[in-house]
Amino acid sequence: MHVQPLVDIDPFDLPDWLGTAQVVWHADGGLRDGHLVAGRLTSDGHDDVVCDLLGVDDAYPVPVTDDASRLRAHQAWRHGQVLLGQYDGRMTLAVPGTRFDAGLVLDALGRLAKAVGASPDHYAALLRIGQDKSRGSR
C-alpha cells in the first residue's frame, strides 16, 4: 500500500494575480464525487492554475494521504489556514474531512485568498453537483 504524501507549496511561489485579481475557482468535477475534487483558479487575462480540493480524512479502502500530511492539514485548519500542497502532481488544498459541500469549498477558498494576501471578497466559486458516490446511494 503506497500512501501519497502532500508536498508543501509556499503561497508566495504562486502567480501574483491570485492576490490582486478577481479569482474564480471552477470545479472540474462534482462535489459529490468524493474526497478529491478537481478544479482550477481562473481570472480574465491570466493562465489557469490547477487547484484541487482534497478531503484528507478519507481512509477507505486505503488512506488518501499519509499521517503527517493529515496532521499538517488539521493543524493549518485549526489556525484558520489551509494546507497548500502538491498531490499527485497537482496543486491541492488539503482540507479536514472526507467530502465537500458548498460551505466547505467557500471556507477553503477564503483561507487560500488570505494566504496569498487577497480579500476573500475577490474570490468566487463555480460548483458542480456531481453524482452521489457514497455507499448506499441510488
For each residue, the residues with C-beta under 8 A, 3 or more apart:
1: 62
2:
3: 62 63 64 65 66
4: 64 65 66 87 88
5: 65 66 68 69
6: 54 56 65 69 72 73 83 85 86 87 92 94
7: 85 86 87
8: 72 83 84 85
9: 13 14 84 85 86 91
10: 13 84
11: 14 84 112 115 116
12: 116
13: 9 10
14: 9 11 18 49 116
15: 18 46 47 49
16: 19 20
17: 20 21 23 43 46
18: 14 15 21 23 41 43 49 112 116 118
19: 16 116 117 118
20: 16 17 118
21: 17 18 43 44 45 46 122
22: 43 44 122 124
23: 17 18 41 42 43 113 118 122 123 124
24: 41 42 43 123 124 125 126
25: 39 40 41 42 51 105 109 123 124 125 126
26: 39 40 41 42 126
27: 30 31 37 38 39 105 125 126 127 128
28: 37 38 39 40 128
29: 33 36 37 38 39 128 130
30: 27 33 37 128 129 130 131
31: 27 37 99 100 101 102 105 127 128 129 130
32: 99 129 130 131 132 133 134
33: 29 30 36 37 130 131 133
34: 37 55 58 98 99 133
35: 54 55 56 57 58 64 98 99
36: 29 33 52 53 54 55 64
37: 27 28 29 30 31 33 34 52 53 100 105
38: 27 28 29 52 90
39: 25 26 27 28 29 50 51 52 53
40: 25 26 28 48 49 50 51
41: 18 23 24 25 26 48 49 51
42: 23 24 25 26 46 48 49
43: 17 18 21 22 23 24 46
44: 21 22
45: 21
46: 15 17 21 42 43
47: 15
48: 40 41 42
49: 14 15 18 40 41 42 91
50: 39 40 90 91
51: 25 39 40 41 91 92 93 112
52: 36 37 38 39 87 90 91 92 93
53: 36 37 39 92 93 95 100 105 108
54: 6 35 36 64 65 87 92 93 94 95
55: 34 35 36 58 64 95 96 97 98 99 100
56: 6 35 64 65 69 70 73 74 94 95 96 97
57: 35 70 96 97 98
58: 34 35 55 63 64 98
59: 62 63 64
60:
61:
62: 1 3 59
63: 3 58 59 66 67 70
64: 3 4 35 36 54 55 56 58 59
65: 3 4 5 6 54 56 69 70 73 87 94
66: 3 4 5 63 69 70
67: 63 70 71
68: 5 71 72
69: 5 6 56 65 66 72 73 83 85 94
70: 56 57 63 65 66 67 73 74
71: 67 68 74 75
72: 6 8 68 69 75 76 83 94
73: 6 56 65 69 70 76 77 83 94 95 96
74: 56 70 71 77 78 96
75: 71 72 78 79
76: 72 73 79 81 82 83 94
77: 73 74 80 81 82 83 95 96 111
78: 74 75
79: 75 76
80: 77 111 114
81: 76 77 111 114 115
82: 76 77 93 94 95 108 111 112 115
83: 6 8 69 72 73 76 77 93 94
84: 8 9 10 11 91 92 93 94 112 115
85: 6 7 8 9 69 91 92 94
86: 6 7 9 89 90 91 92
87: 4 6 7 52 54 65 90 92 94
88: 4 92
89: 86
90: 38 50 52 86 87
91: 9 49 50 51 52 84 85 86
92: 6 51 52 53 54 84 85 86 87 88
93: 51 52 53 54 82 83 84 108 109 111 112
94: 6 54 56 65 69 72 73 76 82 83 84 85 87
95: 53 54 55 56 73 77 82 100 104 108
96: 55 56 57 73 74 77
97: 55 56 57 100 104
98: 34 35 55 57 58
99: 31 32 34 35 55 134
100: 31 37 53 55 95 97 104 105
101: 31 104 105
102: 31 105 106 125 127
103: 106 107
104: 95 97 100 101 107 108
105: 25 27 31 37 53 100 101 102 108 109 125 127
106: 102 103 109 110 125
107: 103 104 110 111
108: 53 82 93 95 104 105 111 112
109: 25 93 105 106 112 113 120 123 125
110: 106 107 113 114 120 123
111: 77 80 81 82 93 107 108 114 115
112: 11 18 51 82 84 93 108 109 115 116 123
113: 23 109 110 116 118 119 120 122 123
114: 80 81 110 111 117 118 120
115: 11 81 82 84 111 112
116: 11 12 14 18 19 112 113
117: 19 114
118: 18 19 20 23 113 114 122 123
119: 113 122
120: 109 110 113 114 123
121:
122: 21 22 23 113 118 119
123: 23 24 25 109 110 112 113 118 120
124: 22 23 24 25
125: 24 25 27 102 105 106 109
126: 24 25 26 27
127: 27 31 102 105
128: 27 28 29 30 31
129: 30 31 32
130: 29 30 31 32 33 133
131: 30 32 33
132: 32 137 138
133: 32 33 34 130 137
134: 32 99 137
135:
136:
137: 132 133 134
138: 132
